[in-house]
Amino acid sequence: MERLYYEQESLWGELGGVRSGPVLERIGATASAIPIEARSLLDVGAGDGLLGTILVERKPHLKVVSADRSLVALRHATTVRVASDVVRLPFLDRSFDVVAACEVLEHLPVGVFEEALREICRVAGRWLLITVPHDEDLKRVHIVCPACQCAFHPNYHVRSFTASALSDLFEGFRVREVREVGPPRIVYPRSLVRVAGRIRLIPSTPGHSCTNAKVLCPQCGWRPSGIGPSGSRSSAGRLAPRPTVRRLLGPLTPLVRQAVAIQRRPWLLALYERLDKVNHDG
């Protein structure tokens, strides 16, 4: 069922709506982070190849290969295209100066995740370039399928990353930089969201959004037929206001929001360098 999800035409290209301002900002930052010495790059889990399209324009000297298991997605790629799963990359060891995996790792379950890390390391000659959602609160955007009661993320995210979690992710590589990318946004500590959200002291907006028509239950294949998923467990659906308490604490709302609000960017970008290359170059 998961493979069927990624073969939806509506996910990719202009139809997919992935070329929004924030996404383009993230991809632009990714392109800028590629070391100037690099001459080849493999984009693992490339989707519709938007990173490769931008690199063709910005770094014409760079040979780019876009690899993804979705044939529908790859039809949109403008670089060399290879149909491949991230755990079975059809390339020799250290084939590319850079291997990029952008918005990929958060989709990988236990077992697949560890295999993917090993394959990415194997084919990378010198650098790894990773982007992932920044400390995403997966519980806040889960959907509960009304047909089978399976709880799932609308975009099939199964893991969350912090900057510290990325520091030693790849064996044989050291991290050169980890930074936040994308437009700043206001978020609130998870420990306060469930309590303060119930009385509307802070907004209860989900941390992630998804076009309803693209939702597909990974267990039974259910799709929403109405305005939105009837089984939504996003915070907007769960946090019912309590008028009496809210009325009493209403004057405190601006103070509470200001005190607990955190400004954070939506993605983390990490660049790694192979340790034997570091030692060789001094």
C-alpha positions as CSV (number, residue, x, y, z in Angstrom):
1,M,0.0,0.0,0.0
2,E,2.9,2.3,0.8
3,R,4.3,1.9,-2.8
4,L,0.9,2.7,-4.2
5,Y,0.9,6.0,-2.3
6,Y,4.1,7.2,-3.9
7,E,2.8,6.3,-7.4
8,Q,0.0,9.0,-7.2
9,E,0.5,11.5,-9.9
10,S,-0.9,14.2,-7.7
11,L,2.1,14.0,-5.4
12,W,4.6,15.1,-8.0
13,G,5.6,18.0,-10.3
14,E,3.4,21.0,-10.5
15,L,0.3,18.9,-9.5
16,G,2.0,18.0,-6.2
17,G,2.3,21.5,-5.1
18,V,5.8,20.8,-3.7
19,R,7.3,23.9,-5.4
20,S,6.1,26.3,-2.8
21,G,8.2,29.1,-1.4
22,P,9.4,27.2,1.8
23,V,10.3,24.1,-0.2
24,L,12.2,26.1,-2.8
25,E,14.0,27.8,0.0
26,R,15.0,24.5,1.5
27,I,16.2,23.1,-1.8
28,G,18.1,26.3,-2.5
29,A,19.9,26.0,0.8
30,T,20.6,22.3,0.0
31,A,22.2,23.3,-3.3
32,S,24.3,26.0,-1.7
33,A,25.6,23.5,0.9
34,I,27.2,21.2,-1.8
35,P,31.1,21.6,-1.6
36,I,32.5,23.4,-4.5
37,E,35.0,20.6,-5.1
38,A,32.2,18.1,-5.9
39,R,31.8,16.9,-9.4
40,S,29.1,14.2,-9.1
41,L,26.0,13.8,-6.9
42,L,23.5,11.1,-6.4
43,D,20.1,12.3,-5.2
44,V,18.6,9.3,-3.3
45,G,14.9,9.3,-2.9
46,A,14.8,12.1,-5.4
47,G,11.0,12.1,-6.0
48,D,10.3,14.3,-9.0
49,G,13.9,15.5,-9.2
50,L,13.4,19.1,-8.2
51,L,16.8,19.3,-6.5
52,G,18.5,18.0,-9.7
53,T,16.6,20.5,-11.8
54,I,17.9,23.3,-9.7
55,L,21.4,22.0,-9.7
56,V,21.5,21.8,-13.5
57,E,20.8,25.5,-13.5
58,R,23.1,26.5,-10.6
59,K,25.9,24.0,-10.9
60,P,26.2,22.9,-14.5
61,H,29.6,21.3,-13.9
62,L,28.0,18.8,-11.5
63,K,26.9,15.4,-12.8
64,V,23.6,14.6,-11.1
65,V,21.8,11.3,-11.0
66,S,18.2,11.2,-9.5
67,A,17.3,7.8,-8.0
68,D,13.8,6.9,-6.7
69,R,11.6,3.8,-6.6
70,S,8.5,5.7,-7.8
71,L,8.3,5.5,-11.6
72,V,5.6,8.2,-11.7
73,A,7.8,10.6,-9.7
74,L,10.9,10.0,-11.9
75,R,9.0,10.9,-15.0
76,H,9.3,14.5,-13.9
77,A,13.1,14.4,-13.3
78,T,15.3,16.3,-15.8
79,T,18.6,14.7,-14.9
80,V,19.9,11.1,-15.4
81,R,17.1,8.9,-13.8
82,V,17.6,5.6,-12.1
83,A,14.7,3.5,-10.7
84,S,16.1,2.2,-7.4
85,D,15.2,1.5,-3.8
86,V,17.4,3.2,-1.2
87,V,18.4,-0.1,0.3
88,R,19.6,-1.5,-3.0
89,L,21.5,1.2,-4.9
90,P,22.8,-0.1,-8.2
91,F,26.2,1.7,-8.0
92,L,29.7,0.8,-7.1
93,D,31.3,1.7,-3.8
94,R,32.2,5.5,-3.6
95,S,30.7,6.1,-7.0
96,F,29.7,9.8,-6.3
97,D,31.4,12.7,-4.6
98,V,28.2,13.6,-2.8
99,V,25.2,11.5,-1.9
100,A,22.1,13.5,-1.0
101,A,19.0,12.2,0.8
102,C,16.5,15.0,1.2
103,E,13.3,14.4,3.1
104,V,13.9,10.6,2.9
105,L,15.1,9.3,6.3
106,E,11.9,10.3,8.2
107,H,10.0,7.8,6.0
108,L,12.1,4.7,6.8
109,P,11.0,2.1,9.4
110,V,13.3,0.1,11.6
111,G,15.3,-2.3,9.6
112,V,15.0,-0.4,6.3
113,F,16.4,2.7,8.0
114,E,19.7,0.9,9.1
115,E,20.1,-0.7,5.6
116,A,19.6,2.7,3.9
117,L,22.2,4.3,6.0
118,R,24.7,1.6,5.1
119,E,23.9,1.9,1.4
120,I,24.1,5.7,1.4
121,C,27.6,5.5,3.1
122,R,28.7,2.8,0.6
123,V,28.2,4.8,-2.6
124,A,29.3,8.1,-1.2
125,G,32.9,9.1,-2.1
126,R,33.4,12.0,0.2
127,W,30.3,13.8,1.4
128,L,26.7,13.1,2.5
129,L,24.0,15.8,2.5
130,I,20.8,15.2,4.5
131,T,17.7,17.2,5.1
132,V,14.9,16.1,7.5
133,P,11.9,17.8,9.2
134,H,13.1,19.6,12.3
135,D,12.0,17.8,15.5
136,E,8.6,17.0,14.1
137,D,5.9,16.1,16.6
138,L,4.5,13.0,14.8
139,K,1.6,12.5,17.3
140,R,0.0,15.9,16.5
141,V,-0.7,15.0,12.9
142,H,-1.5,11.4,13.0
143,I,-4.7,10.3,11.2
144,V,-6.8,7.4,12.5
145,C,-8.3,5.4,9.7
146,P,-12.1,5.2,10.3
147,A,-12.2,1.8,8.4
148,C,-9.5,-0.1,10.3
149,Q,-8.4,2.2,13.1
150,C,-4.8,2.3,11.9
151,A,-3.0,5.4,13.1
152,F,-0.6,6.9,10.5
153,H,1.1,10.1,9.4
154,P,-0.5,11.6,6.3
155,N,2.9,11.7,4.6
156,Y,4.1,8.4,6.1
157,H,6.7,9.9,8.4
158,V,7.7,7.4,11.0
159,R,10.7,9.1,12.8
160,S,11.7,12.5,14.0
161,F,15.1,14.1,14.2
162,T,16.9,16.7,16.3
163,A,20.2,18.4,15.6
164,S,21.9,16.2,18.2
165,A,20.5,13.0,16.7
166,L,22.1,13.9,13.3
167,S,25.6,14.4,14.7
168,D,26.8,10.8,14.5
169,L,24.2,9.2,12.2
170,F,26.6,7.8,9.6
171,E,29.4,5.4,10.5
172,G,32.7,6.5,9.0
173,F,31.6,10.1,8.5
174,R,31.9,13.1,10.7
175,V,29.4,16.0,10.6
176,R,30.7,19.2,9.2
177,E,27.6,21.3,9.9
178,V,24.1,21.0,11.0
179,R,21.8,24.0,10.7
180,E,18.1,24.9,10.4
181,V,16.8,25.9,7.0
182,G,13.5,27.3,5.7
183,P,11.4,30.3,6.8
184,P,11.2,30.8,10.6
185,R,7.9,29.9,12.3
186,I,6.5,29.9,15.8
187,V,6.2,26.6,17.6
188,Y,5.4,25.7,21.2
189,P,7.0,23.2,23.6
190,R,5.3,19.8,23.3
191,S,4.9,19.5,27.0
192,L,2.6,22.6,27.0
193,V,0.7,22.1,23.8
194,R,-1.7,19.5,25.1
195,V,-2.6,21.5,28.2
196,A,-2.5,25.0,27.0
197,G,-4.1,24.1,23.7
198,R,-7.2,22.8,25.4
199,I,-8.0,26.2,26.8
200,R,-6.7,28.0,23.7
201,L,-3.9,29.8,25.5
202,I,-1.8,28.9,22.5
203,P,-2.9,28.0,18.9
204,S,-3.5,24.3,18.3
205,T,-2.4,24.2,14.7
206,P,-0.8,20.9,13.5
207,G,2.9,20.8,12.9
208,H,2.5,19.5,9.3
209,S,-0.2,19.6,6.7
210,C,-1.3,17.4,3.8
211,T,-3.7,17.7,1.0
212,N,-6.7,15.4,2.0
213,A,-7.1,13.8,-1.4
214,K,-3.6,12.3,-1.2
215,V,-4.1,10.5,2.1
216,L,-4.0,6.7,1.8
217,C,-4.2,4.3,4.8
218,P,-1.2,2.1,4.6
219,Q,-3.1,-0.8,6.2
220,C,-6.4,-1.0,4.3
221,G,-6.2,1.6,1.5
222,W,-8.9,3.9,2.8
223,R,-9.1,7.3,1.3
224,P,-11.1,10.3,2.6
225,S,-14.2,11.1,0.6
226,G,-15.4,14.2,2.4
227,I,-13.9,17.5,3.2
228,G,-11.3,16.0,5.5
229,P,-10.2,12.7,7.1
230,S,-13.0,11.8,9.5
231,G,-10.5,10.0,11.7
232,S,-8.2,13.0,12.1
233,R,-6.3,13.1,15.3
234,S,-4.5,16.4,14.5
235,S,-4.5,18.9,17.4
236,A,-7.0,21.1,15.7
237,G,-9.6,18.2,15.9
238,R,-8.7,17.0,19.4
239,L,-8.2,20.1,21.5
240,A,-11.7,21.3,22.4
241,P,-11.9,24.7,24.0
242,R,-13.2,25.1,27.6
243,P,-15.1,28.4,27.6
244,T,-15.2,29.0,31.3
245,V,-11.5,28.5,31.9
246,R,-10.6,30.3,28.7
247,R,-12.7,33.3,29.8
248,L,-10.9,33.5,33.2
249,L,-7.4,33.2,31.7
250,G,-8.1,35.1,28.6
251,P,-6.2,38.2,29.6
252,L,-3.1,36.1,30.2
253,T,-3.1,34.7,26.6
254,P,-0.7,37.1,25.0
255,L,1.7,36.8,28.0
256,V,1.6,33.0,27.9
257,R,2.2,32.9,24.1
258,Q,5.1,35.2,24.3
259,A,6.7,33.3,27.2
260,V,6.6,29.9,25.7
261,A,6.8,30.6,22.0
262,I,10.0,29.4,20.2
263,Q,11.0,30.6,16.7
264,R,12.3,27.6,14.7
265,R,12.9,26.7,11.1
266,P,11.1,23.7,9.7
267,W,14.0,21.6,8.4
268,L,17.5,20.5,9.5
269,L,20.3,20.3,7.0
270,A,23.4,18.3,7.7
271,L,26.6,17.9,5.7
272,Y,29.0,15.1,6.5
273,E,32.5,14.2,5.3
274,R,34.1,10.8,5.1
275,L,36.7,10.3,7.9
276,D,39.4,8.8,5.8
277,K,39.2,11.7,3.5
278,V,39.5,14.1,6.4
279,N,42.5,12.3,7.8
280,H,44.2,12.1,4.4
281,D,43.7,15.9,3.7
282,G,44.9,16.8,7.2
